[in-house]
Amino acid sequence: MNHAAIDLPPPDLSEIHPLLRTGRDTRRMIFVRMLAYVSGLAVLTALLADLFGGTPAAAVGPAPVPPQPDWIAAHRPQPAFAVTHLDSGGIPDPYQILRHPEGGRRDILRWAVPPGPDANVEIELYRSGEEAAPSPSAAGADIAARIGLPAATQSEAAGVIASKLGPVSLIRFSGSEEATSCLGFVTSFDDPALRLSGWSCQKLPIAEQRAFVACTLDRLMLLSAGSDPRLAALFARAELRRSGCGTRVFTGDWITQMQEPALRGRF
């Protein structure tokens, strides 16, 4: 008599006494429980790391300010100075104003004297602020750099001329043909704190270069002193000493000579 095979469900070992279970069943149950324990511990560790071990938030504060250049050009400069009797109507073109973050201001006038089309004359009026002012001993190197002369250019004193603003020191250059055609000038004041300097590069005899610089400074005028009454007083006194050299011809007077003028006192 054949009996059909009957599929029976696996036995429920939970109801079997531990002593009656086989070693394989016991090891399998221990493995499952250890796996569950390790998994739970890993999840707990991840939660704690997320709560307490995350990357700290960046400190909130003002954004760092990028460094500014020493001198910043004004976008719409309002001229404070001018040189009269120029074809541009009294205000050279271009007129540049540079401002320093610590209060300094440079007014720079440039123009071209025929026959050259490029600017070959410059006057700079520097009103210093809290920034470090340039050393007077470096005036020659500073003017040579503004002209664009080679770094190896040498400079030396070239005498003193009189102007409505007082005595002005002249500087001549050597080292190249271009350098020898240029004549620098510089003078400074303590009250107000003002340094006036510039250059002229023309292929003229030195006497004519000196006369040109003297007359250029004689025609320099103040358009606006802003809120500085000392600057206004300086130019008001200067106008009283104006010689009118722009309307007369120099014929061998001391201002066109190479030697120093016979002035009393030291400057």
C-alpha positions in Angstrom: 0.0 0.0 0.0 1.6 3.3 -1.1 1.2 6.4 1.1 1.4 9.9 -0.6 4.1 12.2 0.8 2.7 14.9 3.1 4.6 18.3 3.5 4.7 19.2 7.1 5.5 22.7 8.5 8.9 23.1 10.2 8.8 22.5 13.9 8.4 25.4 16.3 11.6 25.3 18.3 10.4 28.0 20.7 8.4 25.4 22.5 11.2 22.9 22.7 13.2 22.8 25.8 16.7 24.2 25.3 18.3 20.9 26.3 16.4 19.2 23.5 17.6 21.6 20.7 20.5 20.7 18.5 23.8 22.7 18.6 23.2 24.0 15.0 19.9 25.6 16.0 21.4 27.2 19.1 24.3 28.8 17.1 21.9 30.1 14.5 19.7 31.8 17.1 22.8 33.4 18.8 24.0 34.7 15.4 20.7 36.3 14.6 20.5 38.0 18.0 24.1 39.3 17.7 23.4 40.7 14.3 20.4 42.5 15.5 22.4 43.9 18.4 25.2 45.1 16.3 22.8 46.7 13.8 21.0 48.6 16.5 24.3 49.8 18.0 25.4 51.1 14.6 22.2 53.0 14.0 22.5 54.5 17.5 26.1 55.5 16.9 25.1 57.2 13.6 22.3 59.2 15.3 24.6 60.4 18.0 27.3 61.4 15.5 24.8 63.4 13.5 23.5 65.2 16.6 26.8 66.0 18.4 29.7 65.3 16.0 28.6 67.3 12.8 30.7 70.0 11.2 30.4 73.2 13.3 28.7 76.1 11.6 30.9 78.9 10.3 31.1 81.9 12.6 28.8 84.7 11.5 30.6 88.0 11.1 31.3 90.8 8.6 32.8 89.8 5.3 36.5 90.6 4.9 37.1 93.9 3.2 39.3 93.6 0.1 42.4 95.7 0.1 42.0 99.1 -1.6 44.6 100.7 -3.9 46.6 103.5 -2.3 45.2 106.1 -4.7 41.7 106.1 -6.2 40.9 108.2 -9.3 37.8 110.4 -9.0 35.2 109.5 -11.7 34.0 113.1 -12.2 36.8 115.4 -11.1 35.8 119.0 -10.2 38.9 121.1 -11.0 40.3 123.1 -8.1 43.1 124.6 -10.1 43.8 125.9 -13.6 46.5 127.5 -15.7 45.3 130.5 -17.6 46.1 131.4 -21.3 45.7 127.9 -22.5 43.8 126.9 -25.6 41.5 124.7 -23.5 39.9 127.7 -21.9 41.9 127.7 -18.7 41.4 124.1 -17.6 44.0 121.6 -19.1 42.7 118.3 -20.4 43.0 115.9 -18.9 42.5 117.0 -15.3 42.9 114.1 -12.8 42.1 113.9 -9.1 43.5 111.0 -7.0 42.3 110.5 -3.5 43.9 108.5 -0.7 41.7 106.5 1.8 43.5 108.4 4.6 42.6 111.8 3.3 45.3 112.8 0.8 44.4 114.4 -2.5 46.4 114.9 -5.7 45.2 117.4 -8.4 47.1 116.7 -11.6 47.1 119.1 -14.6 48.6 118.0 -17.9 48.6 119.5 -21.3 50.6 119.7 -24.5 52.7 122.6 -25.7 53.1 122.7 -29.5 54.5 121.3 -31.6 53.9 117.9 -29.9 50.4 116.5 -29.6 51.2 114.5 -26.4 51.2 116.0 -22.9 54.6 117.4 -22.1 53.9 119.6 -19.2 52.5 118.6 -15.8 51.7 120.3 -12.5 50.7 118.2 -9.4 49.3 119.8 -6.3 49.4 117.3 -3.4 47.5 118.0 -0.2 48.5 115.3 2.2 46.3 113.6 4.7 47.1 111.0 7.4 49.1 108.9 4.9 52.9 108.9 4.8 54.0 111.8 2.7 56.8 111.3 0.1 60.3 112.2 1.3 61.6 115.6 -0.1 64.9 113.9 -0.9 63.1 111.5 -3.3 61.5 114.3 -5.4 63.8 113.8 -8.3 63.0 110.0 -8.6 59.3 110.7 -8.1 59.2 113.2 -10.9 61.3 111.1 -13.2 58.9 108.2 -12.7 55.9 110.4 -13.4 57.5 111.5 -16.7 58.2 107.9 -17.6 62.0 108.1 -17.7 64.1 105.0 -17.4 64.8 103.7 -13.8 68.5 104.5 -14.3 67.8 108.2 -14.9 70.0 110.5 -12.7 68.7 113.7 -11.2 70.4 116.8 -9.7 69.6 120.2 -8.5 69.3 122.9 -11.2 69.0 126.0 -9.2 66.0 128.0 -7.9 63.6 130.3 -9.6 61.2 132.8 -8.1 57.4 132.6 -8.5 54.4 134.1 -7.0 54.2 131.2 -4.6 57.8 131.8 -3.5 61.1 130.1 -4.4 60.8 126.9 -6.5 63.6 124.3 -6.7 64.5 123.0 -10.2 65.7 119.5 -11.0 67.4 118.3 -14.2 67.9 114.8 -15.4 70.5 112.9 -17.3 71.0 109.4 -18.7 69.2 109.6 -22.0 68.3 112.2 -24.7 64.7 112.3 -23.4 65.8 112.9 -19.9 68.0 115.9 -20.8 65.0 117.7 -22.4 63.1 117.6 -19.2 63.1 120.0 -16.3 61.4 119.2 -13.0 60.4 121.6 -10.2 59.1 121.3 -6.7 58.2 123.4 -3.6 56.2 122.7 -0.5 54.3 124.5 2.2 53.6 123.7 5.9 50.4 125.6 6.3 48.5 124.4 4.4 50.2 121.1 4.0 50.8 121.3 0.2 53.5 120.1 -2.2 53.6 121.6 -5.7 55.7 119.7 -8.2 55.8 119.1 -11.9 57.8 118.9 -15.1 58.3 120.2 -18.5 59.8 118.2 -21.3 60.7 120.5 -24.3 63.7 120.7 -26.5 64.5 124.2 -25.4 67.7 125.8 -24.0 67.8 125.6 -20.2 67.2 129.3 -19.9 64.0 129.1 -21.8 62.9 126.0 -19.9 63.4 128.0 -16.6 61.4 130.9 -18.0 58.6 128.6 -19.2 58.3 127.0 -15.7 58.3 130.4 -14.0 55.6 131.7 -16.2 53.5 128.6 -15.9 53.5 128.9 -12.2 52.7 132.5 -12.5 49.5 131.6 -14.4 48.5 128.9 -11.9 45.3 129.9 -10.3 42.9 128.5 -7.6 39.4 127.8 -8.7 38.0 126.4 -5.5 39.6 126.0 -2.0 36.7 123.8 -0.8 36.6 124.0 3.0 40.3 125.0 3.4 40.6 128.7 4.1 44.4 128.4 4.5 44.7 127.3 0.8 42.6 130.3 -0.2 44.8 132.6 1.8 47.9 131.1 0.2 46.8 131.8 -3.3 45.3 135.2 -2.4 48.7 136.3 -1.1 50.3 134.8 -4.2 48.2 136.9 -6.6 49.5 140.0 -5.0 53.0 138.9 -6.1 52.0 138.0 -9.6 54.5 139.3 -12.1 52.5 139.0 -15.3 55.4 137.3 -17.0 53.0 135.6 -19.4 52.6 138.9 -21.2 56.2 140.0 -21.4 59.4 138.7 -23.0 62.3 137.6 -20.9 65.5 139.5 -21.9 68.3 138.2 -19.7 66.8 138.9 -16.2 67.9 136.6 -13.3 65.0 134.2 -13.7 66.4 133.0 -17.0 69.9 132.5 -15.8 71.5 129.2 -14.5 73.0 130.7 -11.4 71.0 131.0 -8.1 69.2 134.3 -7.4 70.7 136.6 -4.8 68.0 136.1 -2.2 68.4 136.7 1.5 68.0 133.9 3.9 67.8 130.1 3.3 65.0 128.1 1.7 
